[in-house]
Amino acid sequence: MAIDNKLDAIAHQIRYEIIKMLVPLESHHIGCSLGIVEILTALYFEVMNIDPKNPEDINRDYFILSKGHAGASLYATLALRGFFDKKLLSQYDTNGGLLPEHASRVVSGVELSTGSLGHGLPVGLGLALSAKRDKRPNKVFVLMSDGELDEGSNWEAFLFASQHKLNNVIAIIDKNGLQGFGKTEEVISVEPIKEKLESFGWAVQEADGHDLQSLKKAMTEAQNSQSDKPNIIIAKTIKGRGIPFFEGKFESHYYSISEEKKAELLSSFNKKS
């Protein structure tokens, strides 16, 4: 079916680039990269105040991909947004390449090297506190995984943010229900997550993580909120979104795609364009 909506078309192209980037039989974390495409599309092409020609602008909005193992998705988004030449995507996860598997600060547009979970939100709060004290307009967006909520550093950060009224923070939880070793509810359940976060002093919204209008609405409301509470969006997503045999599957966290299967997928994506 032809894609009419501009943002939908961009999300489609990001998925296409992710699949092209994969190194057959070696690259992992495909499912978690595919699952956050709409979130990144809404942020980079509609919501955030950024300028690819001036990526270090002191008044820019910040984005931190705390779940740094999904770096492929961020790289594809940055390339399509114009932060660097799309040709560089071919160097993803290659020996001597310029795009490491996990999100790296050496890449234009990446604010923080991530991969060790539980660091993104605390660093984001430092940026937010600095902006507040300097009376700068920056918003700080942090994308976290639901499995990452196992990390105690995040819960300390939740307390810190509300204590210091960091309403310039907008955190997003990629809630796909899966993590590296199984279902989140079976590894460590954090439910009822909405009520817990509210009790920690955050303003909480829920959104469909694959519905661009739902995401834009939630993000815009968080940006424009007059409350002194920090903001968080629980985005319900499907791991491996866009590849039928990956969707909602734990295996997509580590599974690699063969060259033959990759060619089949790319052909399928072209037909949907």
N, C-alpha and C positions, 0 to 999 in steps of 0.2 A: 504494500500500500504506500502511495506517495506520502512524503512527509511535508506538511504545509507550514507548520509553525516554526518560526525562526529558531527558537530555543530548543525545540525538539530536534531540529536538524543538526544543531551544534552538538547536542548530547549524543546523537547517532554517530556523528563524525568522531567524537572523542572515543566512543567504544570501538570504532573501526581502527583508530590509531593504536589503542591499547592492544588489540589482537595482533596488529602488524608488528608491534614492538616485542612481542613475546619470543624468547629464545626457546625453540622446541626442545622438550625433554629436560630443560634446565630451570627456566623461570618459574617462580611460584607466586603465591598471593594474587592470583588472577581474579578469583571470586570477589575478594574484598575491594579490588580496584574497580571492577565493573559495578559494584553495588552503590558507589557514591557518586556516580557520574552526574546525575541530576542535581545533587547538592552543589557540586563544584560549578556546574553550568549556571545555576541561578546566582551563585555568589560572584563569579568572575565576569559574567556577561550582563548582569542586571543590577546587582545589589551593592557591591563594594566600590568605594572610591579609590581607584587605582589608575596608574598611567604606565603602560608597558615601556614608554619612552623615557620615563623618569621613575624607575622602580624603587629608588631610595628617597623619594619625596617625604619630607619629615611629617607631612600632614596626611599621608596615605592611611588607608585602612590596612590592618595586618590580617593575614590568614596563616594559621599554624595547623598543619596536618599532624595531629598527635599520633594517629595510627600510621606511622611513617612507612610501614610495609606496603601501603597502597600507593607508593610513590609513582607508579606508572600512570595512574589516573591524574595525579597532579601535573606531571610532566606534559602529558597530552593536552591538558587544559591550558597550561601556560603557553605552550607552543601555538595553539590555535588562537590564543588571546594576543599573541604577538610579542611575548617576552624574549623569545629566541627563535631561531630558524627551525622550522619543522623537520628539516633534514637531520637535525641532531638526535631525533627520536630513535634513529637506527642504531645509536650507540648505547641504548639502554641495556644495562646489565651485561656489558661486554668487557673483556680484559682491556684496560687502557681507555675505556670509553668515558665520556663526560657525564653520563647519567647513571649514578649508582642505583642499585635496586631499591634501597630505602631513600626517602626524601633527603636531599643534601643541600646545605646552604651554599655550596659552590655553584649551584644552578641559579641563573637569574630568575628572580621572583619567589624563590623559596626562602622563607624568613628564618627557618630553624631546621637544623639537621635532627631528624627524629627516627625512631625505631625502637628504642627502649621505652616501653609504655609507661604512662603516668607522668611524663615530663611536660607535655604540651600545654596543659592548662595552667600549671604553676608559672611557667615562663610567660604565658599570655597574660596572666594577672600582673606580673611585673611590668610588662609593657603598658597595660591599662592604667596601673597606678602612676607610672611615670607621666603618661599623657594627662591624667587628671591633675597632677601637681603642677605641670607646665602649662595647663589650660589649653591643651591642643585638642583638636576635634576627632582624633583617631578613634575608630571602632576596632575592636580586636575580636576576630572570629576564630574559634578553635573547634576543629572536628575531631571527635573522639569515637572510639568503638565502645559498644556495650560491654564486651569482654574486658576492656581496659578499666572498667569500673572496679575490677578486683583490686586495683592498686590503691593502697591507702593514701598515697600522695594526692590523689584526686579529691578525696573526702576532706583532707586538710585544706585543699584549695577552695572547695565549696564553702567552707566556713570562713576562710580569709576574705573571699570576694564579697560575701554579704556583710561581714563586719566593716569593710572599708567602702561599702556602697559603690561597688564598681559596676555601675549601670552601663558603662561603655564596653562591656564584655558580652558577647553573644556566643555561647557554646552550643554545639550541635552534637547530639549522640546518634551515631549510626547504629540503629537498633535492628540488627538482622537475626539476633537470637543464637548466633554461633560464634565460637572462638576456636583457638588453635587446637584444643583438645576435646571439643564436643559442644553440646548445647550449653548456653550460658546459665540457664536455669538449673542445670544439673551440676555444673562446675561450682559456681557460687551464684546463687540467685540474689538479685538486687531488688526484686519486686517487694512492695509496690513503688516503683522508681519515681513516678510523678509525685506521689505524696511525700516520699523521703526528701526529694529535692526542694519541694515547697517548704518542708519543715526546716531545711537548712537556709531558708531565706531567699530562694531564687524565684523569679517569675518564670513559670513553666508553660510551654505550649507543646502541642503534639501536631505532627504533620505527616502526610504521605510522602516518604522520601523519594518517590519516583514521579510525583505529580508536581510539575514545575510551578503551577499556579498556587498550589497549597504551600510549597516551600517559599515562594516569593512573598506570599501574604504573611506567613509567620515571621520571616526575616525582616520584612518592612515594619511590621508591628513592633518587633523587638528594637529596631533602629530608632523608631519614633516614640518609644515609650517615655513617658514623663516620670515614671517611677524611679526610685533610687535603688531598686533591686537589680542585681545581675540577671541576665536573661539566658534561658536554655531552651532549645528545641529538641524534642525527642522525635527523631525522624525514623519512621518504620520503613525498613528497606528489605530487599531480597538479595542475599549474597549470590553473586554470579549473574546478576540481572542482564538479560539480553542474549544469553546462550542457554537454550532449553535444557541441555543435559547438565548444566552447572547450577541452575537456579535453585536456591535453598539447600544446596548440598554442602555438607561439611568438607567433602573431598576437594572442593574448589579452592580451599585455602592452600593446599600444597600441590595439587594436580598440575601436570604439565601437558601442553597440547602438542601433538605431533605436527610435522610440516604438512602432511596430507590433510589433517583435520583443519589446520589453520587456513589452508587454501580454500577449503569448503566453506568455512565460516565467512571469510572475506568475500567470496562470491555471493553468499547469501545476503550479506550486508549491502553489497552493491545493488542487488535487485530491489532492496527496500528503499533505496535512496530516491 
